[in-house]
Amino acid sequence: QVQLQESGPGLVKPSETLSLICTVSGYSISSGYFWGWIRQPPGKGLEWIGGFFPSGNTYYNPSLKSRVTISVDTSKNQFSLKLNSVTAADTAVYYCARGIPDYWGQGTLVTVSS
Amino acid sequence: EIVMTQSPATLSVSPGERATLSCRASQSVSSNLAWYQQKPGQAPRLLIYGASTRATGIPARFSGSGSGTDFTLTISSLQSEDFAVYYCQQYNNWPRTFGQGTKLEIK
C-alpha cells in the first residue's frame, strides 16, 4: 500500500530555512499523480504550499512562492520542501500528500522559535 | 484564488440523526471538489472526490452532491466515530484551496 512519511527538524530558528523530506513507499513517484506539501497551523485550517507532476510542472502557492522550493529525487523515491526566511507564522504541522490528495503522510510539527 | 466557504462552522447533531454540511466556492470548480474528515492528531482522510464519488472504504452513509459553486456532504445516520472536523477542497484551479472546516459535534 502507498505510504508517505515526513522527516526533518521539529524546531527551526526564525529567519532560517525549514527543510523536510517526504519518503514514499508502495508507489513510484515517477509513475504519475500530483505530489505536494500541505500545512496546518495549530488549531487552524489547511493550506497548500505547492506540488509537482513527475512530468516536470511544479506549482507554488503564490502566497509562499518567493520562499518555497520543492524538488524530487526519483532515485530515492523522495521529494523535499524548503521554506526560507521562516517566522513564527510558519509554525505548523506539515503534511506530504499524493494526488487530490488521497494519500497523506502522518504529518510533522515544525515549530519556529529561537 | 478560489475561496471556499463552509457552513455552519459548528454543527451539533445527535447520534443516529442526519448531518448536512455545505461548501460554497467563490467561482465554479466544476465537479473538482473533495471532502475530508479530520480527527485530532490525525491527517485528513479523503471521503468524497469528484463531488459525489466515495473514496475506497468509505461507508455508504457518506454522500456528496453538487457542482459548480455549491456542494453538500450528507451523513445519513451519524455514528460516534463520525464526530470530527470536515473540510472541503477544490482542485479545479491552482492554488488548490480548502474551506475553513465544519466541526461536527455531539448534541
Backbone of each chain as ProteinMPNN parsed JSONL, in Angstrom:
{"seq_chain_A": "QVQLQESGPGLVKPSETLSLICTVSGYSISSGYFWGWIRQPPGKGLEWIGGFFPSGNTYYNPSLKSRVTISVDTSKNQFSLKLNSVTAADTAVYYCARGIPDYWGQGTLVTVSS", "coords_chain_A": {"N_chain_A": [[0.841, -1.185, 0.0], [0.304, 2.321, -0.477], [2.434, 4.563, 1.126], [3.395, 7.481, 2.896], [5.944, 9.426, 4.392], [6.952, 11.966, 6.433], [9.972, 13.715, 7.233], [12.387, 15.453, 9.225], [13.793, 18.405, 10.863], [12.24, 19.341, 13.948], [12.271, 21.792, 15.063], [12.941, 25.058, 14.182], [14.903, 27.953, 13.746], [13.925, 31.425, 13.758], [14.126, 33.204, 10.686], [15.696, 31.334, 9.481], [16.035, 28.335, 7.378], [13.472, 26.083, 6.69], [13.474, 22.652, 6.294], [12.251, 19.761, 4.845], [11.707, 16.286, 4.195], [9.943, 13.98, 2.2], [9.33, 10.648, 2.192], [8.407, 8.123, 0.045], [6.671, 5.073, -0.151], [5.625, 1.989, -1.655], [4.662, 2.942, -4.032], [5.803, 4.317, -7.076], [7.079, 7.499, -7.427], [7.636, 8.563, -9.925], [5.822, 7.369, -11.569], [3.467, 8.716, -11.796], [0.67, 10.909, -10.876], [-0.045, 13.78, -8.803], [2.078, 15.353, -6.497], [2.617, 16.68, -3.303], [2.915, 19.344, -0.809], [1.304, 20.244, 2.176], [0.148, 22.383, 4.757], [-0.729, 22.933, 8.23], [-1.445, 25.16, 10.562], [-1.341, 25.137, 14.184], [-4.482, 24.305, 15.491], [-5.818, 25.435, 13.36], [-6.857, 25.83, 9.859], [-6.286, 24.129, 6.673], [-3.627, 24.469, 4.304], [-2.42, 24.619, 1.056], [0.926, 24.296, 0.057], [2.587, 23.734, -2.138], [3.304, 21.79, -5.129], [3.97, 19.065, -7.469], [4.014, 17.582, -10.76], [5.243, 14.489, -11.958], [5.969, 14.724, -14.594], [7.114, 17.179, -14.759], [6.084, 19.777, -14.273], [5.859, 22.223, -11.78], [4.182, 23.635, -9.022], [3.528, 26.459, -7.034], [2.099, 27.891, -4.121], [0.964, 31.133, -4.517], [1.123, 32.814, -2.302], [3.315, 31.989, -0.927], [5.302, 31.649, -2.685], [7.731, 33.038, -3.158], [9.424, 32.091, -1.247], [9.629, 29.34, -1.29], [10.803, 26.102, -2.239], [10.362, 23.165, -4.009], [11.5, 19.954, -4.573], [12.476, 16.905, -6.282], [13.658, 13.582, -5.83], [13.931, 11.018, -7.664], [15.37, 8.675, -7.626], [15.595, 7.957, -5.016], [13.005, 7.861, -4.377], [11.797, 10.077, -3.151], [10.632, 13.335, -2.15], [11.135, 16.835, -1.56], [10.871, 19.692, 0.646], [11.66, 23.062, 0.912], [11.6, 25.916, 2.818], [12.271, 29.172, 3.127], [13.546, 31.876, 5.211], [11.933, 31.789, 7.587], [9.242, 32.499, 9.893], [7.446, 32.893, 13.032], [4.878, 32.517, 12.15], [5.018, 30.447, 10.402], [4.956, 28.169, 11.836], [3.644, 25.002, 12.098], [1.831, 21.928, 11.398], [3.219, 19.927, 9.014], [2.341, 18.325, 6.077], [2.996, 15.753, 3.703], [1.687, 14.665, 0.557], [-0.293, 12.76, -1.802], [-1.746, 13.139, -4.971], [-5.178, 14.026, -5.062], [-5.572, 15.326, -2.385], [-5.373, 11.706, -2.019], [-3.785, 10.062, -0.517], [-1.955, 10.635, 2.454], [0.847, 11.758, 4.407], [1.69, 11.192, 7.878], [2.15, 13.589, 9.028], [4.204, 16.225, 10.326], [5.184, 18.167, 13.033], [6.433, 21.361, 12.872], [8.11, 23.754, 14.566], [8.707, 27.179, 14.779], [11.02, 28.937, 16.396], [13.177, 30.763, 18.568]], "CA_chain_A": [[0.0, 0.0, 0.0], [1.038, 3.576, -0.572], [2.721, 5.233, 2.393], [4.242, 8.66, 2.839], [6.498, 9.721, 5.708], [7.728, 13.203, 6.506], [11.079, 13.735, 8.183], [13.113, 16.708, 9.279], [13.849, 19.029, 12.192], [10.988, 19.811, 14.523], [12.463, 23.155, 15.559], [13.736, 25.895, 13.27], [15.017, 29.321, 14.257], [13.436, 32.477, 12.854], [14.964, 33.656, 9.561], [16.415, 30.212, 8.871], [15.315, 27.569, 6.359], [12.787, 24.85, 7.064], [13.714, 21.622, 5.282], [11.58, 18.491, 5.114], [11.734, 15.26, 3.155], [8.855, 13.014, 2.182], [9.737, 9.368, 1.621], [7.239, 7.402, -0.447], [6.808, 3.632, -0.36], [4.45, 1.346, -2.226], [4.32, 3.547, -5.323], [6.894, 5.104, -7.619], [6.711, 8.892, -7.719], [7.77, 8.835, -11.358], [4.74, 6.712, -12.302], [2.349, 9.634, -12.022], [-0.006, 11.613, -9.793], [0.443, 15.039, -8.275], [2.683, 15.173, -5.178], [2.769, 18.021, -2.762], [3.016, 19.678, 0.608], [0.184, 20.978, 2.773], [0.438, 22.648, 6.151], [-1.855, 23.254, 9.098], [-1.056, 25.767, 11.851], [-2.077, 24.549, 15.312], [-5.856, 24.744, 15.691], [-6.337, 26.17, 12.196], [-7.196, 25.071, 8.672], [-5.276, 23.528, 5.799], [-3.135, 25.344, 3.244], [-1.466, 24.035, 0.111], [2.191, 25.018, -0.124], [2.977, 23.534, -3.512], [3.396, 20.415, -5.565], [4.527, 18.856, -8.797], [3.762, 16.372, -11.522], [6.511, 13.887, -12.373], [6.298, 15.186, -15.943], [8.012, 18.322, -14.641], [5.471, 21.03, -13.839], [5.824, 22.469, -10.345], [3.264, 24.715, -8.686], [3.683, 27.005, -5.695], [1.077, 28.833, -3.687], [1.505, 32.496, -4.693], [1.367, 33.461, -1.015], [4.577, 31.485, -0.389], [6.158, 31.328, -3.822], [9.063, 33.65, -3.087], [10.226, 31.456, -0.196], [9.474, 27.88, -1.334], [11.343, 25.257, -3.296], [10.029, 21.742, -3.922], [12.301, 19.19, -5.52], [12.223, 15.464, -6.23], [14.756, 12.651, -6.078], [13.236, 9.783, -8.028], [16.215, 7.517, -7.312], [15.296, 7.604, -3.619], [11.549, 7.948, -4.242], [11.567, 11.115, -2.156], [10.59, 14.73, -2.565], [11.519, 17.674, -0.435], [10.349, 21.043, 0.795], [12.49, 24.066, 1.571], [10.906, 27.174, 3.041], [13.287, 30.01, 3.761], [13.168, 33.082, 5.972], [10.727, 31.435, 8.352], [8.827, 33.248, 11.077], [6.539, 32.126, 13.886], [3.676, 32.217, 11.374], [5.247, 29.204, 9.653], [4.771, 27.043, 12.747], [2.511, 24.229, 11.591], [2.042, 20.532, 11.014], [3.465, 19.852, 7.576], [1.985, 17.037, 5.501], [3.177, 15.482, 2.288], [0.473, 14.011, 0.092], [-0.365, 12.344, -3.194], [-2.991, 13.228, -5.732], [-6.217, 15.027, -4.786], [-4.895, 14.052, -2.153], [-5.973, 10.517, -1.458], [-2.859, 9.556, 0.495], [-1.268, 11.67, 3.226], [1.731, 11.35, 5.477], [1.111, 11.396, 9.204], [2.374, 14.972, 9.415], [5.261, 16.517, 11.273], [5.067, 19.515, 13.581], [7.622, 22.193, 12.825], [7.953, 24.961, 15.373], [9.702, 28.219, 14.521], [11.267, 29.625, 17.657], [14.583, 30.902, 18.908]], "C_chain_A": [[0.885, 1.248, 0.0], [1.212, 4.176, 0.825], [3.643, 6.409, 2.154], [4.691, 8.991, 4.261], [7.342, 10.976, 5.641], [8.87, 13.047, 7.508], [11.795, 15.071, 8.096], [13.073, 17.298, 10.669], [12.488, 19.511, 12.662], [11.067, 21.246, 15.042], [13.394, 23.9, 14.614], [13.76, 27.312, 13.843], [14.46, 30.327, 13.254], [14.532, 32.926, 11.901], [15.728, 32.521, 8.897], [15.508, 29.46, 7.883], [14.749, 26.28, 6.928], [13.0, 23.844, 5.935], [13.07, 20.306, 5.713], [11.719, 17.568, 3.91], [10.518, 14.368, 3.309], [9.349, 11.748, 1.475], [8.486, 8.567, 1.289], [7.569, 5.922, -0.6], [5.508, 3.08, -0.924], [4.0, 1.912, -3.554], [5.513, 4.362, -5.777], [6.425, 6.5, -7.986], [6.686, 9.147, -9.22], [6.658, 8.211, -12.192], [3.54, 7.627, -12.53], [1.807, 10.218, -10.74], [0.679, 12.948, -9.485], [0.939, 14.776, -6.869], [2.916, 16.544, -4.583], [2.86, 18.102, -1.254], [1.847, 20.561, 1.027], [0.564, 21.242, 4.224], [-0.81, 23.073, 6.905], [-1.336, 23.85, 10.397], [-1.889, 25.18, 12.984], [-3.46, 25.16, 15.474], [-6.493, 25.451, 14.508], [-6.567, 25.228, 11.009], [-5.985, 24.669, 7.845], [-4.91, 24.469, 4.657], [-2.161, 24.571, 2.363], [-0.227, 24.925, 0.021], [2.627, 24.921, -1.575], [3.032, 22.064, -3.854], [3.89, 20.315, -6.984], [3.942, 17.6, -9.425], [5.105, 15.793, -11.919], [6.935, 14.319, -13.773], [7.133, 16.457, -15.92], [7.395, 19.608, -14.161], [5.41, 21.101, -12.318], [4.973, 23.708, -10.08], [3.511, 25.143, -7.241], [2.506, 27.918, -5.381], [1.656, 30.25, -3.815], [1.836, 33.179, -3.369], [2.722, 33.074, -0.429], [5.663, 31.368, -1.452], [7.577, 31.855, -3.703], [9.984, 32.931, -2.109], [10.316, 29.929, -0.313], [10.218, 27.262, -2.513], [10.941, 23.818, -3.007], [10.843, 21.027, -4.983], [12.064, 17.702, -5.3], [13.505, 14.701, -6.514], [14.12, 11.297, -6.384], [14.061, 8.545, -7.69], [15.979, 7.035, -5.881], [13.792, 7.547, -3.356], [11.166, 8.908, -3.118], [11.336, 12.458, -2.837], [10.74, 15.603, -1.333], [10.871, 19.049, -0.503], [11.404, 21.901, 1.466], [11.699, 25.366, 1.63], [11.877, 28.09, 3.775], [12.696, 31.22, 4.47], [11.927, 32.856, 6.816], [10.51, 32.38, 9.528], [7.902, 32.363, 11.899], [5.266, 31.732, 13.134], [3.812, 30.945, 10.548], [5.183, 27.975, 10.556], [3.497, 26.292, 12.361], [2.859, 22.741, 11.577], [2.151, 20.52, 9.498], [3.186, 18.419, 7.108], [2.515, 16.944, 4.075], [2.014, 14.602, 1.846], [0.56, 13.686, -1.383], [-1.74, 12.619, -3.774], [-3.9, 14.35, -5.29], [-5.929, 15.861, -3.559], [-5.792, 12.916, -1.658], [-5.077, 9.883, -0.395], [-2.089, 10.71, 1.125], [-0.208, 11.012, 4.116], [1.057, 11.628, 6.811], [1.261, 12.837, 9.682], [3.498, 15.107, 10.41], [5.139, 17.965, 11.734], [6.417, 20.213, 13.497], [7.322, 23.49, 13.565], [9.07, 25.931, 15.032], [9.854, 29.038, 15.796], [12.768, 29.706, 17.902], [14.905, 30.189, 20.218]], "O_chain_A": [[2.043, 1.221, 0.418], [0.258, 4.279, 1.597], [4.55, 6.351, 1.324], [3.923, 8.855, 5.213], [8.318, 11.049, 4.894], [8.744, 12.335, 8.504], [11.812, 15.728, 7.055], [12.406, 16.767, 11.556], [11.688, 20.021, 11.878], [10.053, 21.837, 15.414], [14.486, 23.432, 14.291], [12.756, 27.801, 14.359], [14.518, 30.105, 12.044], [15.704, 33.013, 12.267], [16.348, 32.725, 7.853], [14.388, 29.88, 7.594], [15.454, 25.494, 7.561], [12.74, 24.141, 4.769], [13.32, 19.807, 6.81], [11.833, 18.014, 2.768], [10.115, 14.041, 4.425], [9.736, 11.785, 0.307], [7.62, 8.359, 2.138], [8.627, 5.565, -1.119], [4.432, 3.633, -0.699], [3.046, 1.408, -4.146], [6.164, 5.023, -4.968], [5.485, 6.664, -8.764], [5.819, 9.861, -9.722], [6.553, 8.485, -13.387], [2.69, 7.337, -13.372], [2.384, 10.057, -9.665], [1.825, 13.188, -9.864], [0.292, 14.05, -6.116], [3.357, 17.464, -5.272], [2.878, 17.101, -0.538], [1.463, 21.495, 0.322], [1.229, 20.418, 4.852], [-1.802, 23.508, 6.319], [-0.835, 23.118, 11.251], [-3.027, 24.767, 12.763], [-3.601, 26.378, 15.583], [-7.585, 26.005, 14.629], [-6.484, 24.006, 11.136], [-4.835, 24.841, 8.251], [-5.763, 25.173, 4.115], [-1.211, 23.955, 2.847], [-0.329, 26.148, -0.078], [2.999, 25.927, -2.177], [2.837, 21.201, -2.999], [4.193, 21.319, -7.63], [3.453, 16.698, -8.745], [6.033, 16.553, -12.196], [8.12, 14.286, -14.103], [7.782, 16.797, -16.909], [8.119, 20.476, -13.675], [4.967, 20.163, -11.656], [5.036, 24.694, -10.815], [3.679, 24.312, -6.349], [1.988, 28.618, -6.251], [2.727, 30.528, -3.276], [2.728, 34.027, -3.313], [3.226, 33.752, 0.466], [6.807, 31.029, -1.149], [8.526, 31.181, -4.106], [11.197, 33.139, -2.137], [11.008, 29.292, 0.482], [10.259, 27.811, -3.614], [11.15, 23.312, -1.904], [10.875, 21.438, -6.143], [11.525, 17.289, -4.273], [14.329, 15.118, -7.328], [13.811, 10.526, -5.476], [13.497, 7.469, -7.487], [16.145, 5.854, -5.577], [13.359, 7.224, -2.249], [10.338, 8.6, -2.261], [11.789, 12.685, -3.959], [10.502, 15.163, -0.208], [10.398, 19.496, -1.547], [11.978, 21.505, 2.48], [11.196, 25.849, 0.616], [12.259, 27.814, 4.912], [11.512, 31.534, 4.339], [10.981, 33.642, 6.765], [11.445, 32.969, 10.071], [7.608, 31.23, 11.518], [4.647, 30.717, 13.455], [2.815, 30.424, 10.048], [5.343, 26.852, 10.078], [2.412, 26.873, 12.306], [4.018, 22.353, 11.725], [1.285, 21.038, 8.794], [3.71, 17.448, 7.655], [2.492, 17.923, 3.329], [1.425, 13.884, 2.654], [1.369, 14.252, -2.118], [-2.763, 12.361, -3.14], [-3.464, 15.494, -5.154], [-6.035, 17.082, -3.67], [-6.803, 13.128, -0.989], [-5.573, 9.236, 0.527], [-1.635, 11.629, 0.443], [-0.352, 9.86, 4.524], [-0.016, 12.227, 6.864], [0.588, 13.261, 10.621], [3.725, 14.223, 11.236], [5.006, 18.877, 10.917], [7.421, 19.705, 13.997], [6.393, 24.221, 13.22], [10.241, 25.552, 14.997], [8.933, 29.739, 16.216], [13.528, 28.828, 17.493], [16.053, 30.202, 20.662]]}, "seq_chain_B": "EIVMTQSPATLSVSPGERATLSCRASQSVSSNLAWYQQKPGQAPRLLIYGASTRATGIPARFSGSGSGTDFTLTISSLQSEDFAVYYCQQYNNWPRTFGQGTKLEIK", "coords_chain_B": {"N_chain_B": [[-7.385, 33.466, -6.5], [-9.437, 30.811, -5.478], [-11.985, 31.05, -3.168], [-13.156, 29.048, -0.613], [-16.041, 28.485, 1.174], [-17.352, 27.247, 4.084], [-20.278, 26.039, 5.722], [-22.436, 25.126, 8.491], [-20.119, 26.688, 10.864], [-19.902, 25.182, 13.151], [-21.645, 22.244, 13.926], [-24.174, 20.733, 15.667], [-25.299, 17.593, 16.369], [-27.342, 14.767, 17.038], [-26.391, 11.35, 17.716], [-27.25, 8.95, 15.224], [-28.899, 10.635, 13.848], [-29.31, 12.754, 10.891], [-26.754, 14.558, 9.192], [-25.999, 17.573, 7.562], [-23.726, 19.219, 5.626], [-22.361, 22.163, 4.245], [-20.704, 23.644, 1.416], [-19.333, 26.272, -0.333], [-18.098, 27.658, -3.315], [-16.143, 30.425, -4.514], [-16.057, 30.812, -7.192], [-16.868, 28.877, -10.11], [-15.992, 25.45, -9.716], [-16.396, 23.302, -11.201], [-16.858, 19.843, -11.023], [-14.788, 19.3, -9.384], [-14.218, 18.72, -6.56], [-13.52, 17.882, -3.255], [-14.113, 16.1, -0.182], [-13.061, 15.952, 3.19], [-12.378, 14.238, 6.257], [-11.264, 15.007, 9.468], [-9.705, 13.986, 12.381], [-8.621, 14.702, 15.767], [-5.112, 15.088, 15.956], [-4.624, 13.548, 13.742], [-3.991, 12.943, 10.223], [-5.89, 14.41, 7.551], [-8.629, 12.554, 6.115], [-9.603, 11.228, 3.086], [-12.876, 11.444, 1.948], [-14.815, 11.896, -0.09], [-14.598, 12.425, -3.593], [-14.528, 14.188, -6.745], [-16.887, 15.448, -6.294], [-19.02, 13.694, -5.709], [-18.268, 11.011, -5.545], [-17.576, 8.287, -3.574], [-14.636, 7.657, -1.693], [-12.288, 4.912, -1.547], [-13.319, 2.409, 0.681], [-14.967, 4.017, 2.206], [-17.868, 4.42, 4.142], [-21.298, 3.866, 3.078], [-23.049, 5.656, 4.215], [-22.048, 8.172, 3.952], [-22.403, 10.772, 1.689], [-22.027, 12.791, -1.225], [-22.886, 15.799, -2.98], [-23.652, 18.115, -5.658], [-22.383, 20.717, -7.858], [-20.348, 23.005, -9.746], [-20.632, 25.758, -7.956], [-21.814, 25.176, -5.508], [-21.993, 22.831, -2.936], [-22.645, 19.8, -1.12], [-22.218, 17.79, 1.738], [-23.503, 14.902, 3.044], [-24.276, 13.046, 5.886], [-25.816, 10.21, 6.63], [-26.773, 8.776, 8.901], [-25.644, 9.382, 11.85], [-22.733, 8.077, 13.313], [-20.799, 7.31, 16.259], [-18.116, 7.576, 15.662], [-18.058, 9.465, 13.688], [-17.939, 12.043, 14.529], [-16.16, 14.862, 14.155], [-13.873, 17.088, 12.422], [-14.718, 18.515, 9.318], [-13.601, 19.102, 6.059], [-13.863, 20.843, 2.976], [-12.401, 20.812, -0.297], [-11.22, 22.398, -3.195], [-9.996, 21.299, -6.31], [-9.789, 22.263, -8.808], [-8.571, 24.578, -9.733], [-5.322, 26.118, -9.49], [-3.978, 28.077, -6.816], [-4.84, 25.062, -5.121], [-7.495, 25.021, -2.81], [-8.785, 24.973, 0.536], [-11.824, 24.794, 2.438], [-12.732, 26.432, 5.545], [-13.489, 24.643, 7.387], [-15.889, 22.527, 9.073], [-16.988, 21.834, 12.223], [-18.209, 18.946, 13.519], [-20.186, 18.118, 16.079], [-21.216, 16.261, 19.009], [-24.569, 16.318, 19.965]], "CA_chain_B": [[-7.537, 32.294, -5.653], [-10.838, 30.477, -5.201], [-12.282, 30.986, -1.74], [-14.139, 28.028, -0.25], [-16.712, 28.877, 2.409], [-18.147, 26.161, 4.646], [-21.267, 26.384, 6.745], [-22.054, 26.09, 9.516], [-18.802, 26.473, 11.437], [-20.116, 24.084, 14.089], [-22.95, 21.596, 13.767], [-24.456, 19.826, 16.781], [-26.274, 16.601, 15.914], [-27.392, 13.567, 17.876], [-26.113, 10.093, 17.021], [-28.386, 8.375, 14.528], [-29.545, 11.646, 13.018], [-28.657, 13.134, 9.639], [-25.998, 15.804, 9.198], [-25.812, 18.167, 6.232], [-22.664, 20.219, 5.649], [-22.349, 22.902, 2.992], [-19.451, 24.232, 0.941], [-19.578, 27.139, -1.488], [-16.893, 28.185, -3.971], [-16.301, 31.803, -4.978], [-16.298, 30.678, -8.62], [-17.11, 27.477, -10.432], [-14.915, 24.471, -9.67], [-16.953, 22.136, -11.882], [-17.074, 18.795, -10.009], [-13.48, 19.02, -8.804], [-14.428, 19.055, -5.161], [-13.31, 16.749, -2.357], [-14.435, 16.256, 1.237], [-12.157, 15.263, 4.096], [-12.664, 14.149, 7.686], [-10.042, 15.045, 10.26], [-9.81, 13.809, 13.825], [-7.456, 15.304, 16.44], [-3.836, 14.399, 15.874], [-4.549, 12.709, 12.555], [-4.079, 13.566, 8.912], [-7.226, 14.313, 6.944], [-8.984, 11.312, 5.421], [-10.453, 11.514, 1.938], [-14.192, 10.805, 1.971], [-15.521, 12.087, -1.355], [-13.933, 13.189, -4.626], [-15.423, 14.386, -7.877], [-18.115, 15.974, -5.679], [-20.032, 12.713, -5.296], [-17.737, 9.653, -5.558], [-16.957, 7.895, -2.303], [-13.3, 7.071, -1.765], [-12.217, 3.497, -1.175], [-13.53, 2.065, 2.082], [-15.841, 4.965, 2.899], [-19.227, 3.845, 4.281], [-22.349, 4.423, 2.219], [-23.795, 6.732, 4.883], [-21.473, 9.432, 3.48], [-22.705, 11.066, 0.295], [-21.75, 14.15, -1.648], [-23.642, 16.259, -4.134], [-23.399, 19.478, -6.091], [-21.43, 21.008, -8.926], [-20.23, 24.442, -9.943], [-20.215, 26.517, -6.775], [-22.496, 24.764, -4.279], [-21.77, 21.425, -2.658], [-23.174, 19.315, 0.147], [-21.85, 16.483, 2.275], [-24.549, 14.389, 3.925], [-24.01, 11.82, 6.639], [-27.232, 9.858, 6.771], [-27.099, 8.337, 10.259], [-24.348, 9.624, 12.485], [-22.133, 7.14, 14.247], [-19.932, 8.008, 17.216], [-16.816, 7.851, 15.042], [-18.191, 10.495, 12.659], [-17.793, 13.379, 15.103], [-14.829, 15.279, 13.706], [-13.911, 18.292, 11.592], [-14.843, 18.191, 7.909], [-13.117, 20.14, 5.146], [-13.972, 20.68, 1.529], [-11.235, 21.311, -1.032], [-11.343, 22.412, -4.651], [-8.756, 21.002, -7.034], [-10.002, 22.677, -10.195], [-7.626, 25.656, -10.041], [-4.214, 26.295, -8.566], [-3.717, 27.078, -5.782], [-5.936, 24.333, -4.51], [-7.874, 25.687, -1.566], [-9.684, 24.299, 1.454], [-12.693, 25.572, 3.294], [-12.209, 26.645, 6.89], [-13.879, 23.494, 8.186], [-17.096, 22.442, 9.897], [-16.833, 20.907, 13.349], [-19.421, 18.182, 13.792], [-20.104, 17.719, 17.476], [-22.342, 15.503, 19.554], [-25.59, 17.114, 20.634]], "C_chain_B": [[-9.026, 32.061, -5.372], [-11.015, 30.337, -3.693], [-13.409, 29.982, -1.526], [-14.734, 28.39, 1.111], [-17.607, 27.738, 2.875], [-19.126, 26.682, 5.688], [-22.016, 25.139, 7.193], [-20.63, 25.83, 10.009], [-18.824, 25.293, 12.402], [-21.535, 23.563, 13.907], [-23.117, 20.586, 14.897], [-25.596, 18.896, 16.375], [-26.214, 15.396, 16.842], [-27.018, 12.329, 17.071], [-27.383, 9.5, 16.429], [-29.125, 9.353, 13.643], [-28.71, 11.945, 11.77], [-27.921, 14.453, 9.814], [-25.797, 16.276, 7.765], [-24.841, 19.323, 6.338], [-22.592, 20.861, 4.273], [-20.984, 23.495, 2.695], [-19.775, 25.04, -0.305], [-18.25, 27.684, -2.007], [-17.166, 29.586, -4.527], [-16.419, 31.89, -6.497], [-16.401, 29.198, -8.923], [-15.837, 26.632, -10.344], [-15.336, 23.194, -10.381], [-17.307, 21.067, -10.833], [-15.784, 18.424, -9.294], [-13.44, 19.447, -7.341], [-14.291, 17.782, -4.328], [-13.735, 17.124, -0.947], [-13.497, 15.392, 2.061], [-12.725, 15.271, 5.514], [-11.333, 14.198, 8.42], [-10.375, 14.917, 11.738], [-8.544, 14.336, 14.482], [-6.211, 14.439, 16.331], [-3.661, 13.519, 14.658], [-4.522, 13.546, 11.277], [-5.517, 13.497, 8.412], [-7.387, 13.009, 6.175], [-9.932, 11.666, 4.29], [-11.753, 10.732, 2.037], [-14.811, 10.746, 0.576], [-14.615, 12.837, -2.315], [-14.851, 13.277, -5.826], [-16.816, 14.808, -7.437], [-19.037, 14.913, -5.12], [-19.534, 11.272, -5.252], [-17.091, 9.33, -4.218], [-15.578, 7.289, -2.543], [-13.352, 5.621, -1.283], [-12.414, 3.31, 0.322], [-14.433, 3.007, 2.849], [-17.261, 4.419, 2.955], [-20.259, 4.591, 3.453], [-23.154, 5.518, 2.895], [-23.241, 8.117, 4.533], [-21.84, 9.627, 2.008], [-22.425, 12.534, 0.001], [-22.571, 14.516, -2.865], [-23.219, 17.681, -4.475], [-22.442, 19.548, -7.268], [-21.396, 22.529, -9.114], [-19.734, 25.153, -8.703], [-20.81, 26.026, -5.464], [-22.468, 23.255, -4.103], [-22.292, 21.074, -1.265], [-22.577, 17.957, 0.475], [-22.956, 16.081, 3.248], [-24.067, 13.108, 4.59], [-25.375, 11.354, 7.128], [-27.627, 9.474, 8.188], [-25.804, 8.355, 11.054], [-23.964, 8.527, 13.468], [-21.164, 7.907, 15.136], [-18.593, 8.4, 16.579], [-16.87, 8.954, 13.987], [-18.003, 11.909, 13.211], [-16.339, 13.81, 14.946], [-14.971, 16.627, 13.007], [-13.894, 17.858, 10.118], [-14.409, 19.394, 7.066], [-13.521, 19.808, 3.717], [-12.719, 21.274, 0.893], [-11.53, 21.292, -2.524], [-9.979, 22.097, -5.259], [-8.929, 21.301, -8.513], [-8.968, 23.701, -10.648], [-6.475, 25.621, -9.046], [-4.184, 27.772, -8.111], [-4.982, 26.337, -5.366], [-6.231, 24.975, -3.165], [-8.897, 24.871, -0.79], [-10.665, 25.302, 2.053], [-12.108, 25.633, 4.694], [-12.614, 25.523, 7.848], [-15.209, 23.653, 8.893], [-16.832, 21.412, 10.987], [-18.177, 20.253, 13.639], [-19.314, 17.628, 15.211], [-21.377, 17.024, 17.932], [-23.29, 16.441, 20.292], [-26.03, 16.427, 21.93]], "O_chain_B": [[-9.77, 32.994, -5.07], [-10.285, 29.597, -3.033], [-14.461, 30.051, -2.162], [-14.003, 28.578, 2.083], [-18.509, 27.312, 2.155], [-18.844, 27.627, 6.425], [-22.218, 24.21, 6.412], [-20.007, 24.848, 9.605], [-17.88, 24.506, 12.46], [-22.488, 24.327, 13.756], [-22.291, 19.688, 15.059], [-26.705, 19.341, 16.078], [-25.153, 15.055, 17.365], [-27.295, 12.262, 15.874], [-28.449, 9.539, 17.042], [-29.899, 8.946, 12.776], [-27.585, 11.47, 11.612], [-28.401, 15.356, 10.499], [-25.469, 15.491, 6.875], [-25.094, 20.294, 7.052], [-22.744, 20.185, 3.255], [-20.211, 23.806, 3.602], [-20.42, 24.539, -1.226], [-17.395, 28.115, -1.234], [-18.28, 29.888, -4.953], [-16.832, 32.919, -7.032], [-16.06, 28.361, -8.088], [-14.77, 27.022, -10.818], [-14.727, 22.139, -10.201], [-17.99, 21.371, -9.856], [-15.692, 17.365, -8.672], [-12.741, 20.382, -6.95], [-14.869, 16.745, -4.653], [-13.723, 18.294, -0.563], [-13.179, 14.261, 1.693], [-13.448, 16.185, 5.911], [-10.383, 13.512, 8.041], [-11.214, 15.643, 12.271], [-7.499, 14.413, 13.835], [-6.243, 13.234, 16.577], [-2.659, 12.813, 14.543], [-4.968, 14.694, 11.254], [-6.274, 12.614, 8.815], [-6.423, 12.442, 5.66], [-10.948, 12.326, 4.507], [-11.742, 9.51, 2.19], [-15.266, 9.695, 0.123], [-13.934, 13.78, -1.913], [-15.831, 12.539, -5.926], [-17.802, 14.552, -8.128], [-19.767, 15.174, -4.164], [-20.321, 10.377, -4.944], [-16.169, 10.02, -3.781], [-15.381, 6.511, -3.476], [-14.336, 5.179, -0.69], [-11.761, 3.968, 1.131], [-14.645, 2.808, 4.045], [-17.804, 4.0, 1.933], [-20.116, 5.78, 3.167], [-23.879, 6.248, 2.217], [-23.898, 9.127, 4.79], [-21.609, 8.743, 1.184], [-22.57, 13.398, 0.866], [-22.912, 13.66, -3.682], [-22.533, 18.353, -3.705], [-21.784, 18.57, -7.62], [-22.308, 23.239, -8.689], [-18.534, 25.151, -8.427], [-20.345, 26.429, -4.398], [-22.862, 22.5, -4.992], [-22.37, 21.916, -0.371], [-22.447, 17.091, -0.389], [-23.296, 16.833, 4.162], [-23.525, 12.212, 3.942], [-26.013, 12.022, 7.942], [-28.721, 9.82, 8.632], [-24.976, 7.451, 10.94], [-24.748, 8.114, 14.321], [-20.756, 9.021, 14.806], [-18.013, 9.431, 16.92], [-15.832, 9.338, 13.447], [-17.918, 12.866, 12.442], [-15.424, 13.216, 15.517], [-16.045, 17.228, 12.999], [-13.153, 16.954, 9.732], [-14.795, 20.533, 7.326], [-13.522, 18.648, 3.306], [-12.061, 22.134, 1.479], [-12.026, 20.299, -3.056], [-8.947, 22.569, -4.783], [-8.298, 20.675, -9.364], [-8.542, 23.695, -11.802], [-6.625, 25.161, -7.914], [-4.351, 28.653, -8.954], [-6.059, 26.926, -5.274], [-5.32, 25.419, -2.466], [-9.744, 24.183, -1.359], [-10.376, 26.494, 2.16], [-11.115, 24.97, 4.995], [-12.139, 25.464, 8.982], [-15.608, 24.757, 9.263], [-16.496, 20.262, 10.703], [-19.154, 20.927, 13.964], [-18.467, 16.785, 15.503], [-22.447, 17.17, 17.341], [-22.874, 17.244, 21.127], [-26.89, 16.944, 22.642]]}, "name": "protein", "num_of_chains": 2, "seq": "QVQLQESGPGLVKPSETLSLICTVSGYSISSGYFWGWIRQPPGKGLEWIGGFFPSGNTYYNPSLKSRVTISVDTSKNQFSLKLNSVTAADTAVYYCARGIPDYWGQGTLVTVSSEIVMTQSPATLSVSPGERATLSCRASQSVSSNLAWYQQKPGQAPRLLIYGASTRATGIPARFSGSGSGTDFTLTISSLQSEDFAVYYCQQYNNWPRTFGQGTKLEIK"}
